[in-house]
Structures are given as C-alpha cells and as structure tokens.
Amino acid sequence: MSDVTNTWNERYDTEEFVYGREPNAFLAGVSAMMPPGDVLCLAEGEGRNAVFLARQGHRVLAVDASAVGLSKAARLAEEHGVRIETLTTDLADLVIEPGRWDAIVSIFCHVPPPVRRVLHRQAVAGLRPGGLFVLEAYTPAQLELRTGGPPTVELLMTLADLREELAGLEFLQAREIERDVVEGRLHTGRGAVVQIVARKP
C-alpha cells in the first residue's frame, strides 16, 4: 500500500465525513445536464457525489484508492436507500473502457500530472457519444488561499492544461473562478477553482 493511500485511509478513518455528506455544489448545479445512465466517479472518497448521482437515478461506479473512504461511501448509499458500485484502486492503475460511460465526474481529483494526463485521455475515450465530463479542481491560485486542496503546485490544474488534456471534447462550460467552497471540515472557505462541463461529440 502506498504512502498516499495510507494518508487517505487515515484521513477517512473517522465517523465524521471530512468533506461532508452533501454533493459538490458545482456538480449539483450541472447534474441536470448529464444524460441518464452509467456514471464513473473518479477519486470519489467518502461517496457524497456518487450517492447524490445514484439518487438521481444514475448507475454509478465510485473509484478511489482508499478502501476506508469507499466503505463509508457504501454506508452512505445504504442510508439513502440507493446502490453504488465501488472499486478500490490507485488511479494510476485504472483502465477506463472506451465508449463505456454516459458521464465521468472528477471532483477535486488531484493526482500527479503524468497520471492526470493519461487519466484524462482515457476519460475522453471512455465517454459514449453525447457523454458528459464534469470537473472541478483547485488552481495554483489556491496555494495563497489555503482553504483545502494539495499544498504543491504540480497537483493543481489550469484551464489551459485541461483544454489540452481533454482535447476531443466540446466545452460547454470552462472557467477559472473564486467561489466559497463549504464541503466538510477540510474544504471550507474561499477557493480558487477551475470548472469544466464538456461533451463527447
């Protein structure tokens, strides 16, 4: 087990949902744009977004390196009377089947750039025609705000990088903004984020 996985397991090993039980506000705001069907949630942690989407009627696979986080996700789904599938794996090892997904969701999925570039190429290929890619992540400006997210610039994302990495998708929304992020104890305060909604032609 990697040091990163151990860190996340320790972070999630509490009764508290450290990023809250409610979905990411950006995802909730654009969820009506998502076609019904199969949704892949990357770096899903404790399951707040996966459970929200399952409650909307989607079939959801939640992927994360932390078995502790995904155990909480399954419990949250049970509390809400919905079912999600979970897969415990390092995102560097994830293989996304081409043409498999109606939507892929990446909320604060911060991994090293070489892993991210491969993951995003796989995501583009993994969407069905008309499928949607939804992302919110912290930008380098977040380092000055210190309200959550990775402490190192290489794990953060810019819109320019993402336009390149997600080439082949039609961008419906794409912006870098500051917004109030209130999502559990570890994401609270003003946040510098990049937000993307993109469709596979």
N, C-alpha and C positions, 0 to 999 in steps of 0.2 A: 504493500500500500504506500502511495507516495506521500510526501510531507504535506502537499497541498490538500490531498484527500483527508489526511488526518486533521488538518486545520479545520476543514469544513465540518467533519464529523464532530469535532469538539464544539464548534460554534453552534451547531444544531442540537447538541445533546442537552436540552433543557425543555421543560414543559412549555415555556414561552415560545411563540412563533416570532423569531427575531426580526423577520421582515413583515410581520403582520399576517392576518388571515384573509384580508381583502385583496382583490386583484390590483395589479399595477394600473394606475389611473389612465395612462395613455392607452394601454391595451383595452381597458374597459370602454374608453371613448371611441375606439375604432372597430370594436368587435362586430358591430352590425355590418361592416363591410366584408367580413370573412364569409366565404362560401361554406355551406354546411358540409360536414364530412370529417375527414381524418386530419388531425392536427398533431404536429410534433412540437413539443415544448423543450427548448434547449436550456441546460443549466437551471432546471426547474426548482431545485432546492426543496423547500417545505410544501410546495404544491399549490400555493394560493392562486396562481394563474391557470394551472391545469384544471383545478376543481371549478373555477369560475367558468371555463370554457365547456367543461362537461355538463355543467348546469344549464348551459345554453343549447345543449343537445349534440355537441361535437363528440366524436370518438377521439380520445386523447392518449398519446404516449408521452410520459414525462421522463426526461433523461437527465441524470445528474451523476457526478462522481461519488456523492455521499449517500450511502445506504441509510444513514441516520435521518437525513433530510427526507428521503423518499418514503421512509417508514411513516414519518409524520404526514407526508402528502397522502398516503393511502388512508391514514386515520381521518384526515380532514375530509377526504372524499366520502368516507363512510358516514361521518357526521352529517353530511349534506345529502346523503341518500343517492350518490352517484358513483359511477365506477370509472377509474382511470387505470391505464396500464403504466407500469414503471420499468425502467431499465437503468441499472447501476453500471456506469462505465465512464472512464475518462473520455472527454470529448475528443482528445487526440486519437482515440481508437474507434470513434464512432463511424460507422459506414451508413450513409443515408442512401436508401434505394432510389434510383432515378424514377421520376414520374409517379411517386408513391403518395404524395401528400397534397391535401387541399389547402393547407396553411402550415407555415412554420413560424414559430414565435421565439424570439430571442430577447429576453428582458434582463438587462444587466448581466449579460453573459460575457465576462471579461476573461479572455484566455490569451496566451502569448500570440503575437502576430502571425508566426508561421502556422500555428494551429488554426487561428481565426480565418486566415486566407483559404486554407483547404476546406474548412467547415462551411464557409460562405459559398465557395464554388460548388460544394456538394448540395447546399441548400437550393441554389438556383436550379441545379439539375433535378433535385428531388421533388420540386413542385410540379403538379399537374398543370396543364394549360388553364389559365384563369385563376390559378392558385395565388395566395397572398403570403408575402413575407412581412412580418411585423417586428420591428426592433426599437428598443430604447436602450441607450447606454450612456455612460458618462464620457464627456470630452476632456481633453487636457486641462481646460479651464477649471475643472472640478478640484484640481490639486490645491487651488487657492481657497476654495470654499470649505473643504474638509468636513463634509456632512455625510460621507459614505463613499463607497467605491474603493478601487485599488489605490495604493499610495504611490504607484510607479507609472510614469507617463506611457511606457510602452504597452501597457494593458488597456489604455484608454483609446477612444476612437474619434476620428474626424469624419465629417460628411464626405470630404474629398476621397478619403481612403475607401469608404463604404461604397461610394458610386463606382469605384474601380473594381472592388471585390465582388460586387453584386451585378456586374455587367451582364446584360441579357434580360434584366427585369425592367418593367415600366414603372417609374417612380411616380406614385400618386401623391405622397407627402414626403418631404425631405427637408429637414431644418435642424439647425443648432439653436437652442434657446436656453434661457434660465427659467426654471419653474420651481415651485415649492414641492418637494418630494416628502410625503409623510407616509412611510411604509414601514411600520415597526420601529423598534429601538435603533436599528443600525442604518436606516435610511430616513433621517429626519432633518429637514432644513432646506435652504436654497440649494438647488442642484443645477449644474451645467450639463445639459444632455443633448444628445442627437436622437432624433426621432425619424423613423422611416416606415412608410407603408408602400410596398412595391408589388406589382402583379406580374405573373409569368404570362407572356403573350400566348 
